[in-house]
Amino acid sequence: MQGDFHYYATYCAALLAGYDHKSSLDICYGAQLVDHCSRTWLKKSGGPSAAATTQLQAELLQARTDQIGLCDITRIWAAFHFLPKDLYADVDKGSKNYKDKYRLICGPNGNLLVDTVKNAKGRGLEAAGIAMHVLADTWAHTFFAGTPSLVINNTNWYFYELFPGNGSEPERRRIEFSHNPTASEDVDKPVYVGSVYQSYENSIMNLGHGRAGHLPDYSYIRYVYLPAWGDYKEIIKDNPHDYEHAFAQMVYALSYLNGEIDVFEKDTYAWDKIQPHLDRIRGIIAKRQVDASADWKALGKSISGEKIPDFDMDAYVDLYLLAGDKSDTYLGRFYEAALSHKKMIAGKIMESGNRLVGVL
């Protein structure tokens, strides 16, 4: 997902869960900061490098791909962007290394999602924001894993966008990919940007959904493709359905985090709270655009009546650098929450016998 959902849609979800304007801003700021808190930025902002929640493209291109480097990459991406759905999935083929990678495939409503939301309880608005980022990405990044792997994350040329057809079968339109990272995407042709095929199993190009470009990040698109982990058999990704469920689940999770409800359970959604706005939400999700920020921002303003500032990743840096007690600052609390979440997820992965994030 992108800033349109992690920032503006999360703000809307927090409002509908019962948070006030200021608290909702703190939550959505934390959710969006997950996509910016790299080691490069942490060095500039004075934070601990271990609190990194993402890696810049330049950092990834320079990253080691030996066992230590791969563990470092996987600890970040599996924890914050590709939360594994089932660490104990039954895999009837391949070596232990293959099975370990397969069991890191992301998906919604896994046990680690429950652990993520519960771990954020009582840790402040910053932790709530991090949890909402992770929750939302379980829907958007379904079927991809947060570890470099050709045998899991690779796809081939076979991508078709699905449109309503005249009969029972949807109409298919071939999707073309450009491998120029500076190229513009054209949703009408359609042409999107994706990573170049790399035959090396642990190439950074084979991390996450790079081979599928930004298709998982766009709420409007339904498409069919052939994943490597599925033996290159057709699988359908229905983003409008998934983004709607992600939003409804965020409202439910935030209602748990603010104490309105006592239990957080899998596959449960706050449909009652979003019902008054559901038609508008569906309209935003279905609109063919690569950035829905303006529409989510307008919805948020209509709910709260307040001005929503644009995201500025450096907004709290000076306050953190000048503070005597850095733990009592927004960034101090964010770093503490990030470290707690990363440690918890890495521990769960290791407990399962999976060594892709290191060893106990």
HELIX and SHEET records of a PDB file:
HELIX    1   1 GLY A    3  GLY A    3  1                                   1    
HELIX    2   2 ASP A    4  ALA A    9  3                                   6    
HELIX    3   3 THR A   10  LEU A   16  1                                   7    
HELIX    4   4 HIS A   21  LEU A   33  1                                  13    
HELIX    5   5 ARG A   39  SER A   45  1                                   7    
HELIX    6   6 SER A   49  ALA A   51  5                                   3    
HELIX    7   7 GLN A   57  LEU A   61  1                                   5    
HELIX    8   8 GLN A   67  PHE A   80  1                                  14    
HELIX    9   9 LYS A   96  TYR A  102  1                                   7    
HELIX   10  10 ASN A  111  ALA A  120  1                                  10    
HELIX   11  11 LEU A  125  ALA A  140  1                                  16    
HELIX   12  12 LEU A  150  ASN A  153  1                                   4    
HELIX   13  13 ILE A  204  ASN A  206  5                                   3    
HELIX   14  14 GLY A  210  ALA A  212  5                                   3    
HELIX   15  15 LEU A  215  ASP A  217  5                                   3    
HELIX   16  16 ALA A  228  GLY A  230  5                                   3    
HELIX   17  17 ASN A  239  LEU A  257  1                                  19    
HELIX   18  18 TRP A  271  ILE A  274  1                                   4    
HELIX   19  19 GLN A  275  HIS A  277  5                                   3    
HELIX   20  20 LEU A  278  ALA A  286  1                                   9    
HELIX   21  21 SER A  293  SER A  304  1                                  12    
HELIX   22  22 VAL A  317  LEU A  322  1                                   6    
HELIX   23  23 LYS A  326  ASP A  328  5                                   3    
HELIX   24  24 TYR A  330  GLU A  351  1                                  22    
SHEET    1   A 4 GLU A 171  ARG A 174  0                                        
SHEET    2   A 4 PHE A 159  PHE A 163 -1                                        
SHEET    3   A 4 ARG A 222  TYR A 225 -1                                        
SHEET    4   A 4 ILE A 235  ASP A 238 -1                                        
SHEET    1   B 2 GLU A 176  SER A 178  0                                        
SHEET    2   B 2 VAL A 191  VAL A 193  1                                        
END                                                                             
